[in-house]
Amino acid sequence: MIEQPQYGVDPWTLPERELRLDLLGQSESVFALSNGHLGLRGNLDEGNPYGLPGTYLAGFHERRPLPYAEAGYGYPEAGQTVINVTNGKLLRLLVDDELLDVRYGSLQSHRRVLDMRRGVLERRLDWESPTGRRIRVSSTRLVSFTQRAIAAIRYEVEVERPTRIVVQSELIANEDGDGRSGSEDPRAAAALPAPLVAREWFAKDTRAMLSHATRESGLRVTAAMNHLIDGPANLTTDISARDDVARLLVSADLEPGQRLQIVKLLAYSWSGRRSVSSLQAQAFAALAEAVHTGWDGLLAAQKSYLDDFWDRADVEIDGDPSLQQAVRFALFGALQASARGEGRAIAAKGLTGTGYDGHAFWDTETFVLPLLSYTAPDAVRDALRWRHSTLAVARGRAKQLGLRGAAFPWRTIAGEECSSYWPAGTAAFHINADIADAVIRYVRASGDEQFEQGEGLELLVETARLYASLGHLDADGSFHLDGVTGPDEYSALADDNVYTNLMAQRNLRAAAAASERASDPADRLGVSPEEIAAWRQAADGMAVPYDASLAIHPQDAGFTAHEKWDFDETGERYPLLLHFHYFDLYRKQVAKQADLVLALHLRGDAFTPEEKARDFAYYEAITVRDSSLSACTQAVIAAETGHLELAYAYFREAAQMDLEDLEHNTTDGLHIASLAGAWIAAVAGFGGMRDHDATLSFTPRLPDQLTRLAFGISFRGRRLRAEISHAEARYSLHDGAALEITHYGQAITVDPAEPASCPIPEIAAGETPTQPPGRRPLASGR
């Protein structure tokens, strides 16, 4: 953890205290801007120095072989890796022939601020060149939420005395560094040297364009730039382009009191099908619209978009200013990862870095989409439509595995399974139920009947078919799913993983009910009454292991009979995956992340309060949280079982994951699921919100450190607001008709004209659970 925090605390901005080159990679991720389609890492305007250069387009990737020492039937043959596309952020500055580089001369001041209300990154630096010339540079950067293909930078230069200035505005492909961190961490990305092949280039006046294609995947991309320039009358420009570089030179003799201002507009387009000329036309059209809108118009549209988002989604916290800031940063990060994805996957790192090769996992449906379902439902619809677009590939994968329905991949960019380690990948069949759960939640929250009877129904049907063919009924009518890998990646190929079974049970029941509600669409999918009956039989007979001697649920059948992990011998060797072989991990009682505890949250309707308390205490002692996905779930169940201090510590850990670089790999990109998990910890943890059926329920309670929590929920055209203190919860409606909810099991109706206030009862918690040595949650603040 960082001993001297580099970020200041402010409720709506993230100010960087100073430029620390040793933490440059982390700040590049933290200051990344994106809209779900286009992402720019927070690299310095001048390009150097950098931790990890990066410009990303959602879904744009290269294929690479997956070598095996011993190949086997059904092993994925190719991987997919996110590409660092053409860099348009670059604005190099020469001051009397000295190139601005903060490592040389004298950096007298440097400040960056991420403004989460305005959606911009602002930078201001004062620099003295090695020859004694002092200049001030101010820049403001945005990636537009309203014009999906557009990014813009306003760059201004001022001088103390007459100085010759040259600004080099560039587009560069295949730039040095190749978008890789050089890390040996298996969670980092593969290195692909010079993945882009030049196709065409263009330069005229203040416009330039580069078009490239990937060598293997055959995807094509065009990056274009235009400039709005304001400065002294003596300024001149020159523009040129070749295969991997386009460069505009702006030269001026600046006097004190004068300012050179350049507004750089960037547009990106890509496709695997359309021609290069079509992509160029699209990029130049987007640039024309951005020029028409102008810098002030882009800023105003960005602010308006975010005003609406914060009105719907803001979480207010009193009592912990740094947690308030962190939660807003988390919400902003989740929005940036998803808002304009529109048919592309939401990657585990969003568009902030190359970690995990830019792949999407089950994280999306289980952690990110719950947040978006109640704050930005259109993004959920688009994310699920992306899953639906990959159905043909998933059906093919299921057939290859000898199964019916669809087998969705554990990790992917374009739909194909990209995990070469099949025990953690192929066997993680819970991904199907995670997708189904996201469909169920989105339909309940949005009331989107068209989606429910179209893509949603087909997703539910094909995922249910997979489970019906994967499992088997035994003689006593119990239904078993054998040889699967649950969320805990320190266990694999287990029988009857409780999380997988209970989520599959919900999937099967939802597919049956949806097929009966939409009988005509279900008929077109070939769903018969006999198949519906089989789904219900499997769901009703779903095996849920229970260890009567310990009075807890084993994570999977036989788990509690395994030898317990020897934490005394482990010392400080975390994460375990970097120090111990999976063979050893798989044989022991040790959990990388919440697994059974995640079932307590998402299928809390299947457990009694007493079972939750015992199960939570048991798994706290063996869960090491080597995954960023874990803390938020542990926060939720800690709060539900009355361990409010522990819940608060986990809440802080989830929210501060990247601001304090707790996993030591924020350089590779933000942990989007952990950011979304901060919302989950607030709303499902201390807000006590559950959505097990069509009625929202709440059991709120606060820890001593917080005096007030308030949040909004969008639900079927309504905007419900909950405001929680230690004594009571107040529910009000800002839009829509009256809504029935439950508060501690009591049904109440919230009317727009009459908010409801309800007392919060005391809870008697048992003994506080313990964690493995050295793995207590980190609750320190900035």
GIFEN-V761499 format. One record per backbone hydrogen bond with DSSP energy under -0.5 kcal/mol. NH is the residue of the N-H (numbers start at 1). CO is the residue of the C=O. If there is no record, write none. Layout:
BEGIN
nh=NH co=CO
nh=NH co=CO
END
This chain:
BEGIN
nh=2 co=660
nh=5 co=3
nh=8 co=15
nh=10 co=8
nh=14 co=114
nh=16 co=112
nh=17 co=6
nh=17 co=15
nh=18 co=6
nh=20 co=18
nh=21 co=19
nh=23 co=20
nh=24 co=21
nh=27 co=23
nh=28 co=24
nh=29 co=25
nh=30 co=26
nh=31 co=27
nh=32 co=29
nh=33 co=40
nh=35 co=38
nh=36 co=336
nh=39 co=56
nh=40 co=33
nh=41 co=54
nh=42 co=28
nh=43 co=41
nh=47 co=44
nh=48 co=46
nh=56 co=39
nh=58 co=37
nh=60 co=57
nh=61 co=59
nh=62 co=81
nh=64 co=79
nh=66 co=77
nh=67 co=65
nh=75 co=72
nh=79 co=64
nh=81 co=62
nh=82 co=357
nh=83 co=60
nh=85 co=55
nh=85 co=83
nh=87 co=172
nh=88 co=86
nh=91 co=45
nh=92 co=168
nh=94 co=166
nh=95 co=93
nh=95 co=98
nh=96 co=94
nh=96 co=164
nh=98 co=95
nh=99 co=97
nh=100 co=93
nh=104 co=101
nh=106 co=128
nh=108 co=106
nh=108 co=126
nh=109 co=126
nh=111 co=124
nh=112 co=16
nh=113 co=122
nh=114 co=14
nh=115 co=113
nh=115 co=120
nh=116 co=12
nh=116 co=114
nh=119 co=115
nh=120 co=115
nh=121 co=141
nh=122 co=113
nh=122 co=120
nh=123 co=139
nh=124 co=111
nh=125 co=137
nh=126 co=109
nh=127 co=135
nh=128 co=106
nh=129 co=127
nh=129 co=133
nh=132 co=129
nh=134 co=132
nh=135 co=127
nh=136 co=158
nh=137 co=125
nh=138 co=156
nh=139 co=123
nh=140 co=154
nh=141 co=121
nh=142 co=152
nh=144 co=150
nh=148 co=146
nh=150 co=147
nh=151 co=266
nh=152 co=142
nh=153 co=264
nh=154 co=140
nh=155 co=153
nh=155 co=262
nh=156 co=138
nh=157 co=260
nh=158 co=136
nh=160 co=134
nh=163 co=254
nh=165 co=252
nh=166 co=94
nh=167 co=250
nh=168 co=92
nh=168 co=166
nh=169 co=167
nh=169 co=248
nh=170 co=90
nh=170 co=168
nh=171 co=246
nh=172 co=87
nh=173 co=244
nh=178 co=175
nh=180 co=177
nh=188 co=185
nh=195 co=192
nh=197 co=213
nh=199 co=211
nh=200 co=211
nh=202 co=209
nh=204 co=207
nh=207 co=204
nh=208 co=225
nh=209 co=202
nh=210 co=223
nh=211 co=200
nh=212 co=221
nh=213 co=197
nh=214 co=219
nh=215 co=195
nh=220 co=271
nh=221 co=212
nh=222 co=269
nh=223 co=210
nh=224 co=267
nh=225 co=208
nh=226 co=265
nh=228 co=263
nh=229 co=227
nh=230 co=261
nh=235 co=232
nh=236 co=251
nh=238 co=249
nh=240 co=247
nh=242 co=245
nh=246 co=171
nh=247 co=240
nh=248 co=169
nh=249 co=238
nh=249 co=247
nh=250 co=167
nh=250 co=248
nh=251 co=236
nh=251 co=249
nh=252 co=165
nh=254 co=163
nh=254 co=252
nh=257 co=159
nh=258 co=255
nh=260 co=157
nh=261 co=230
nh=261 co=259
nh=262 co=155
nh=263 co=228
nh=264 co=153
nh=264 co=262
nh=265 co=226
nh=265 co=263
nh=266 co=151
nh=267 co=224
nh=268 co=149
nh=269 co=222
nh=271 co=220
nh=279 co=275
nh=280 co=276
nh=281 co=277
nh=282 co=278
nh=283 co=279
nh=284 co=280
nh=285 co=281
nh=286 co=282
nh=287 co=283
nh=288 co=284
nh=289 co=285
nh=290 co=286
nh=291 co=287
nh=292 co=288
nh=293 co=289
nh=294 co=290
nh=297 co=293
nh=298 co=294
nh=299 co=295
nh=300 co=296
nh=301 co=297
nh=302 co=298
nh=303 co=299
nh=304 co=300
nh=305 co=301
nh=306 co=302
nh=307 co=303
nh=308 co=304
nh=309 co=305
nh=310 co=306
nh=311 co=307
nh=312 co=308
nh=313 co=309
nh=314 co=310
nh=316 co=314
nh=316 co=710
nh=318 co=708
nh=324 co=320
nh=325 co=321
nh=326 co=322
nh=327 co=323
nh=328 co=324
nh=329 co=325
nh=330 co=326
nh=331 co=327
nh=332 co=328
nh=333 co=329
nh=334 co=330
nh=335 co=331
nh=336 co=332
nh=337 co=333
nh=338 co=334
nh=338 co=335
nh=339 co=335
nh=340 co=35
nh=341 co=338
nh=347 co=345
nh=348 co=359
nh=350 co=347
nh=352 co=349
nh=355 co=668
nh=356 co=187
nh=357 co=354
nh=358 co=355
nh=359 co=356
nh=360 co=412
nh=364 co=361
nh=366 co=362
nh=367 co=363
nh=368 co=363
nh=369 co=364
nh=371 co=367
nh=372 co=368
nh=373 co=369
nh=374 co=370
nh=374 co=371
nh=375 co=372
nh=376 co=372
nh=379 co=376
nh=380 co=376
nh=381 co=377
nh=382 co=378
nh=383 co=379
nh=384 co=380
nh=385 co=381
nh=386 co=382
nh=387 co=383
nh=388 co=384
nh=389 co=385
nh=390 co=386
nh=390 co=387
nh=391 co=388
nh=394 co=390
nh=395 co=391
nh=396 co=392
nh=397 co=393
nh=398 co=394
nh=399 co=395
nh=400 co=396
nh=401 co=397
nh=402 co=399
nh=403 co=398
nh=406 co=462
nh=407 co=394
nh=408 co=406
nh=412 co=360
nh=418 co=411
nh=420 co=418
nh=422 co=420
nh=424 co=421
nh=425 co=421
nh=427 co=422
nh=428 co=425
nh=429 co=427
nh=430 co=485
nh=431 co=428
nh=432 co=429
nh=433 co=429
nh=434 co=430
nh=435 co=431
nh=436 co=432
nh=437 co=433
nh=438 co=434
nh=439 co=435
nh=440 co=436
nh=441 co=437
nh=442 co=438
nh=443 co=439
nh=444 co=440
nh=445 co=441
nh=446 co=442
nh=447 co=443
nh=449 co=447
nh=452 co=448
nh=453 co=449
nh=454 co=450
nh=454 co=451
nh=456 co=451
nh=457 co=451
nh=457 co=452
nh=458 co=454
nh=459 co=455
nh=460 co=456
nh=461 co=457
nh=462 co=458
nh=463 co=459
nh=464 co=460
nh=465 co=461
nh=466 co=462
nh=467 co=463
nh=468 co=464
nh=469 co=465
nh=470 co=466
nh=471 co=467
nh=472 co=480
nh=474 co=478
nh=477 co=474
nh=479 co=541
nh=480 co=472
nh=482 co=480
nh=484 co=494
nh=485 co=427
nh=486 co=484
nh=489 co=487
nh=491 co=488
nh=494 co=484
nh=496 co=481
nh=498 co=555
nh=501 co=497
nh=502 co=498
nh=503 co=499
nh=504 co=500
nh=505 co=501
nh=506 co=502
nh=507 co=503
nh=508 co=504
nh=509 co=505
nh=510 co=506
nh=511 co=507
nh=512 co=508
nh=513 co=509
nh=514 co=510
nh=515 co=511
nh=516 co=512
nh=517 co=513
nh=518 co=514
nh=519 co=516
nh=522 co=518
nh=523 co=519
nh=524 co=520
nh=525 co=521
nh=526 co=523
nh=527 co=522
nh=532 co=528
nh=533 co=529
nh=534 co=530
nh=535 co=531
nh=536 co=532
nh=537 co=533
nh=538 co=534
nh=539 co=535
nh=540 co=536
nh=541 co=537
nh=542 co=539
nh=543 co=479
nh=547 co=552
nh=548 co=546
nh=551 co=547
nh=552 co=547
nh=554 co=552
nh=557 co=495
nh=559 co=556
nh=561 co=558
nh=562 co=559
nh=563 co=587
nh=565 co=589
nh=567 co=565
nh=569 co=566
nh=570 co=566
nh=571 co=567
nh=573 co=570
nh=574 co=572
nh=578 co=575
nh=579 co=576
nh=580 co=576
nh=584 co=581
nh=585 co=581
nh=586 co=582
nh=587 co=583
nh=587 co=584
nh=588 co=585
nh=589 co=563
nh=590 co=588
nh=591 co=622
nh=599 co=595
nh=600 co=596
nh=601 co=597
nh=602 co=598
nh=603 co=599
nh=604 co=601
nh=606 co=603
nh=607 co=604
nh=612 co=608
nh=613 co=609
nh=614 co=610
nh=615 co=611
nh=616 co=612
nh=617 co=613
nh=618 co=614
nh=619 co=615
nh=620 co=616
nh=621 co=617
nh=621 co=618
nh=622 co=619
nh=623 co=619
nh=623 co=620
nh=624 co=591
nh=624 co=622
nh=625 co=591
nh=626 co=592
nh=627 co=592
nh=630 co=627
nh=633 co=629
nh=634 co=630
nh=635 co=631
nh=636 co=632
nh=637 co=633
nh=638 co=634
nh=639 co=635
nh=640 co=636
nh=641 co=637
nh=642 co=639
nh=643 co=638
nh=644 co=642
nh=647 co=643
nh=648 co=644
nh=649 co=645
nh=650 co=646
nh=651 co=647
nh=652 co=648
nh=653 co=649
nh=654 co=650
nh=655 co=651
nh=656 co=652
nh=657 co=654
nh=660 co=656
nh=662 co=657
nh=663 co=657
nh=664 co=661
nh=668 co=665
nh=669 co=666
nh=672 co=348
nh=672 co=670
nh=673 co=348
nh=675 co=671
nh=676 co=672
nh=677 co=673
nh=678 co=674
nh=678 co=675
nh=679 co=675
nh=680 co=676
nh=681 co=677
nh=682 co=678
nh=683 co=679
nh=684 co=680
nh=685 co=680
nh=686 co=681
nh=687 co=682
nh=689 co=683
nh=690 co=697
nh=693 co=695
nh=697 co=690
nh=698 co=742
nh=701 co=686
nh=706 co=703
nh=707 co=318
nh=708 co=318
nh=709 co=724
nh=710 co=316
nh=711 co=722
nh=712 co=314
nh=713 co=720
nh=714 co=374
nh=715 co=713
nh=715 co=718
nh=716 co=445
nh=718 co=715
nh=719 co=735
nh=720 co=713
nh=720 co=718
nh=721 co=732
nh=722 co=711
nh=723 co=730
nh=724 co=709
nh=725 co=728
nh=729 co=758
nh=730 co=723
nh=731 co=756
nh=732 co=721
nh=734 co=719
nh=739 co=750
nh=741 co=739
nh=741 co=748
nh=742 co=696
nh=743 co=746
nh=744 co=698
nh=746 co=743
nh=747 co=745
nh=748 co=741
nh=750 co=739
nh=750 co=748
nh=751 co=749
nh=751 co=754
nh=754 co=751
nh=756 co=731
nh=758 co=729
nh=760 co=727
nh=761 co=759
nh=765 co=763
nh=772 co=620
nh=775 co=772
nh=779 co=777
END
